[in-house]
Amino acid sequence: MSSADPEHAAAEVPPRGPAAPALGLPAKEEYVPLRRCDLRRGTVLKTPVLDDRGVLLLAAGQVISDTFHAKLVDRGLLSVQVHAEEVPKLLAGVPQGEAKEAPRSRTGVVAPAANATSEALDRIAVSGRGLGLPKQGDPFRGELVDRTGVPYDPARRDASVARLCEAVSVAGAIQREIASGQGVDLPGLTGLADEALDDLAADRDLFAAIGLSPHGTGYPTRHGVHASMLAAAVGAAMGLDRPTLNELTIGVLVHDAGMLRLDPALYETPGPLGKAAFLEITKHPVLVFEALGSARDIPPRAAFIAYQMHERCDGSGYPRRRTAPQLHALAKIAAVVDAFVALTSPRPYRPALAPHHAMRHLLKDAAAGAFDPEAVRALLRTVSLFPLGSRVKLDDGRRGRVLRVTEDYSRPLIELDPPGGVAGRGGAPGELLDLSACPERCVTGVSADAAPLVDEAGAEAEEPLAAAA
């Protein structure tokens, strides 16, 4: 293999045979499995790609090319091993959920934990006063750049992903400081929120697509970062101003710090959560304030978000089984986006839902009274009924991915698969089709996979929309 020939270097896949020692490669425990279809063409990785035995498939610094993909197909490899740090770059904007049915919802419980701060917040909640929003300033949506009908800018996408990775790192450090009783880095949280809002203003759909495509590593910090991104986008759709969105973002970022005070085995163990384990989990909104000592170090509205975002409007949530009149307006928004991100995220004890099915599940729960209807409608307007990044099939047989939301949340802008390729997976861009302007076309199927995993017959697994309904 010659370093002077990058295309051949990228295509180099060792033949089958005994596993060779991976001399000079990073420790295999730093690697995670990734589907072949998620290796975005044209991407250059800083670390090698390995097979499941640790054998080198692609050297560091080489491009993921069509030839490399063909070699993987020849080898019959449907998955590879990539360094965990490369995963956000490859999966940004690509929802990973495949499941169709959500796990059965648990009945709400009163958490077996309390402290002075939680009791003070409880008194305000019971009174029902101060839970609404003050008069808003100029809506933040006025800052949004209009990207109607245009594809994502690759440079902007890469920069947004880089900032996401940095945000996960910074937020993780802040959460650990909170959990260990060292206080809260409010300037750091405010900086993360401001950067997120700037990215949201630059391209709302790209920002939301990255936010609603979490993956399984880095929990609980990664969950909080992705949920905060989606919360900001939904809040903007509801007409909130920048200061309010800043506090909404901070509250969501802080809320899972309490999880770090629990035994990680509670949420890292495969299999359904038992009753005792679930009761321990319900303590984490209270434990945030046990670690902080008081809520004075974060904005008051952010404190309510961190405390109440697992509550439900019908009293089926935790930690106090509050109902809608006793919930802060921002906590109701946070509850919707937290639930959506959680449903579409893989967990050791359950698979992730496909985004379309997660949305249908939320709509069903909202109709039953669990979620604030206005917040759910705003989520629909933000990500569409076929959420951003989802793969769909049209009535004329063409396939593509949802690229942008239009005024009609059920008829988004689709990037069609280019000839011989897959939209959003690198290579040639696909034609854009605005369904809101083409009443003769409609979505008739949603893919079981967010990205197509092609079987031996070359057919993409998909689900008719009628069956999904």
Secondary structure, DSSP 8 states (H G I E B T S, - for coil): --TT-HHHHHT----SSS----TT---GGGEEEEEGGGS-TT-B-SS-EE-TTS-EEE-TT-B--HHHHHHHHHHT-SEEEEEGGGHHHHHTT-----B-S----------S---HHHHHHHHHHHHTTT-S-----SBGGGG----TT----HHHHHHHHHHHHHHHHHHHHHHHHHHTTS---HHHHHHHHHHHHHHHHH-HHHHHHHHT---STTTTHHHHHHHHHHHHHHHHHTT-BHHHHHHHHHHHHHHGGGGGGS-THHHHSSS---HHHHHHHTTHHHHHHHHHSSSTTS-HHHHHHHHHTT--TBS-SSSS--BGGGS-HHHHHHHHHHHHHHHTS-BTTB--B-HHHHHHHHHHHHHTTSS-HHHHHHHHHHHTTTTTT-EEEETTS-EEEEEE--SSTTS-EEEE--TTS-TTSSSS---EEEGGG-TT--EEEEESSSS--B-TT--B-EEEHHHH-
